[in-house]
Amino acid sequence: MALMITDECINCDVCEPECPNGAISMGDEFYVIDPHQCTECVGHFDEPQCQQVCPVACIPLDPAWPESREHLLRKYEALQRIVTRPSS
């Protein structure tokens, strides 16, 4: 599953720089996670880094985006191909 940030977010700014996929950004009222870019840090780390640094524990799994570890790994690999593609 992708992760999500709940309305308990205090906008402390610690999660955004920790995301290796750039999936976290400021929303209208608090930070949000783009589920198309979130891999739960699969491919980068053993645990989601945003969850590790969040002081209020407001980053649960997003039930709207059920994904297996294999799917998250494929998403990670696809995102890496986009990042490493040479520009022409």
Backbone as numpy.savetxt, mean C-alpha at the origin, in Angstrom:
# Nx Ny Nz CAx CAy CAz Cx Cy Cz
-5.14 -9.30 -0.02 -5.98 -8.11 -0.02 -5.10 -6.88 -0.02
-5.61 -5.86 -0.63 -4.96 -4.57 -0.49 -5.29 -4.07 0.92
-4.60 -3.06 1.33 -4.86 -2.45 2.62 -5.69 -1.19 2.42
-6.26 -0.71 3.51 -7.03 0.54 3.46 -6.71 1.34 4.72
-6.94 2.64 4.66 -6.76 3.48 5.83 -8.14 3.94 6.28
-8.42 3.73 7.55 -9.74 4.07 8.08 -9.80 5.55 8.49
-11.00 5.99 8.83 -11.17 7.39 9.24 -10.60 7.67 10.63
-9.98 6.68 11.23 -9.26 6.89 12.49 -7.88 7.50 12.26
-7.49 7.65 11.00 -6.19 8.22 10.62 -6.05 9.62 11.22
-4.88 9.89 11.79 -4.62 11.21 12.39 -3.72 12.07 11.51
-3.51 11.64 10.25 -2.69 12.39 9.30 -1.30 12.71 9.86
-0.67 11.72 10.44 0.65 11.92 11.04 1.77 11.92 10.01
1.47 11.52 8.78 2.42 11.56 7.67 3.52 10.49 7.70
3.42 9.48 8.56 4.50 8.49 8.61 4.33 7.36 7.62
3.11 7.07 7.19 2.89 5.92 6.30 3.29 6.20 4.85
3.00 7.37 4.36 3.22 7.68 2.94 4.65 7.40 2.47
5.68 7.90 3.16 7.04 7.63 2.68 7.49 6.18 2.84
6.78 5.41 3.65 7.16 4.01 3.87 6.69 3.08 2.76
5.73 3.51 1.94 5.16 2.65 0.91 6.10 2.51 -0.27
6.63 1.32 -0.53 7.56 1.14 -1.64 6.91 1.23 -3.01
5.59 1.15 -3.06 4.88 1.21 -4.34 4.27 2.58 -4.62
4.37 3.50 -3.69 3.76 4.82 -3.87 2.24 4.76 -3.88
1.68 3.78 -3.15 0.23 3.58 -3.15 -0.51 4.49 -2.19
0.20 5.17 -1.30 -0.44 6.00 -0.28 -0.34 7.47 -0.65
-1.46 8.16 -0.57 -1.48 9.60 -0.84 -2.53 10.26 0.05
-2.47 11.57 0.12 -3.44 12.30 0.92 -4.76 12.34 0.17
-5.83 11.95 0.85 -7.17 12.02 0.29 -7.82 13.33 0.69
-9.14 13.39 0.62 -9.85 14.61 0.97 -9.69 14.96 2.45
-9.77 13.94 3.31 -9.71 14.20 4.75 -8.54 13.50 5.44
-8.14 12.35 4.92 -7.04 11.60 5.50 -6.38 10.79 4.40
-5.28 10.13 4.74 -4.55 9.35 3.74 -5.38 8.20 3.20
-5.11 7.85 1.96 -5.80 6.74 1.29 -4.76 5.85 0.62
-5.17 4.61 0.36 -4.31 3.65 -0.32 -4.96 3.26 -1.64
-4.21 3.37 -2.73 -4.69 2.95 -4.04 -4.57 1.42 -4.10
-5.69 0.71 -4.13 -5.62 -0.76 -4.12 -4.96 -1.35 -5.37
-4.90 -0.57 -6.44 -4.25 -1.05 -7.65 -2.73 -1.06 -7.51
-2.22 -0.30 -6.55 -0.78 -0.24 -6.33 -0.33 -0.93 -5.05
-1.25 -1.23 -4.17 -0.90 -1.85 -2.89 -0.66 -3.35 -3.06
0.51 -3.79 -2.62 0.83 -5.22 -2.63 1.05 -5.75 -1.22
0.64 -4.97 -0.21 0.92 -5.31 1.19 2.41 -5.50 1.40
3.20 -4.83 0.59 4.67 -4.88 0.59 5.22 -6.23 0.14
4.36 -7.13 -0.37 4.84 -8.39 -0.94 5.83 -8.04 -2.06
6.97 -8.69 -2.05 8.01 -8.42 -3.01 9.06 -7.45 -2.49
8.69 -6.67 -1.50 9.62 -5.71 -0.90 10.01 -6.10 0.52
9.02 -6.39 1.36 9.22 -6.66 2.77 8.35 -7.83 3.23
8.64 -8.35 4.39 7.87 -9.46 4.95 6.53 -9.00 5.52
6.44 -7.74 5.92 5.21 -7.20 6.50 4.92 -5.83 5.90
3.66 -5.44 5.83 3.32 -4.11 5.32 3.97 -3.02 6.18
4.76 -2.21 5.55 5.49 -1.18 6.27 4.59 -0.10 6.84
3.52 0.23 6.15 2.62 1.26 6.67 1.98 0.81 7.98
1.62 -0.46 8.07 1.06 -0.98 9.31 2.09 -0.95 10.44
3.33 -1.17 10.10 4.39 -1.20 11.11 4.62 0.17 11.74
4.46 1.23 10.97 4.76 2.57 11.49 3.53 3.33 11.97
2.34 2.86 11.66 1.11 3.59 12.02 0.92 3.61 13.54
0.88 4.81 14.14 0.75 4.89 15.60 -0.66 4.62 16.13
-1.67 4.62 15.25 -3.04 4.39 15.71 -3.65 3.11 15.16
-2.86 2.31 14.47 -3.31 1.02 13.93 -4.61 1.15 13.13
-4.61 2.06 12.16 -5.82 2.30 11.36 -5.67 1.81 9.93
-4.83 0.77 9.71 -4.60 0.27 8.35 -4.88 -1.23 8.30
-6.16 -1.59 8.20 -6.52 -3.01 8.10 -6.54 -3.49 6.64
-6.79 -4.77 6.46 -7.03 -5.31 5.12 -8.32 -4.72 4.58
-8.36 -4.47 3.29 -9.55 -3.93 2.64 -10.41 -5.09 2.14
-11.56 -5.34 2.77 -12.39 -6.48 2.36 -12.93 -6.36 0.95
-12.90 -5.18 0.37 -13.36 -4.98 -1.00 -12.34 -5.46 -2.03
-11.10 -5.77 -1.58 -10.04 -6.19 -2.49 -9.41 -7.50 -2.03
-10.14 -8.61 -2.06 -9.55 -9.88 -1.65 -8.51 -10.35 -2.67
-7.28 -10.55 -2.21 -6.20 -10.98 -3.10 -5.34 -12.00 -2.36
-4.92 -13.02 -3.06 -4.03 -14.01 -2.48 -2.59 -13.48 -2.51
-1.72 -14.12 -1.78 -0.31 -13.73 -1.81 0.24 -13.86 -3.23
-0.19 -14.88 -3.95 0.28 -15.07 -5.33 -0.17 -13.90 -6.21
-1.40 -13.46 -6.03 -1.90 -12.33 -6.80 -1.11 -11.06 -6.45
-0.84 -10.87 -5.17 -0.07 -9.69 -4.74 1.33 -9.74 -5.34
1.93 -10.92 -5.43 3.26 -11.05 -6.03 3.21 -10.73 -7.52
2.18 -11.19 -8.21 2.04 -10.85 -9.64 1.84 -9.34 -9.82
1.07 -8.73 -8.93 0.86 -7.28 -9.00 2.19 -6.56 -8.78
2.96 -7.01 -7.79 4.28 -6.45 -7.52 5.17 -6.54 -8.77
5.19 -7.72 -9.39 6.02 -7.92 -10.58 5.58 -6.99 -11.72
4.28 -6.82 -11.91 3.77 -5.92 -12.94 4.16 -4.48 -12.64
4.05 -4.07 -11.39 4.44 -2.71 -11.01 5.93 -2.50 -11.22
6.73 -3.51 -10.95 8.18 -3.39 -11.15 8.52 -3.24 -12.64
7.79 -3.94 -13.49 8.03 -3.80 -14.94 7.73 -2.38 -15.38
6.68 -1.78 -14.83 6.34 -0.40 -15.19 7.43 0.56 -14.71
7.92 0.35 -13.50 8.94 1.24 -12.91 10.26 1.11 -13.62
10.64 -0.10 -14.01 11.97 -0.33 -14.60 11.99 -0.24 -16.12
10.84 0.01 -16.74 10.81 0.11 -18.19 11.62 1.33 -18.62
12.59 1.15 -19.54 13.38 2.29 -19.99 12.52 3.28 -20.78
12.77 4.54 -20.56 12.01 5.56 -21.29 12.61 5.71 -22.68
11.74 6.03 -23.65 12.24 6.17 -25.03 12.23 7.60 -25.47
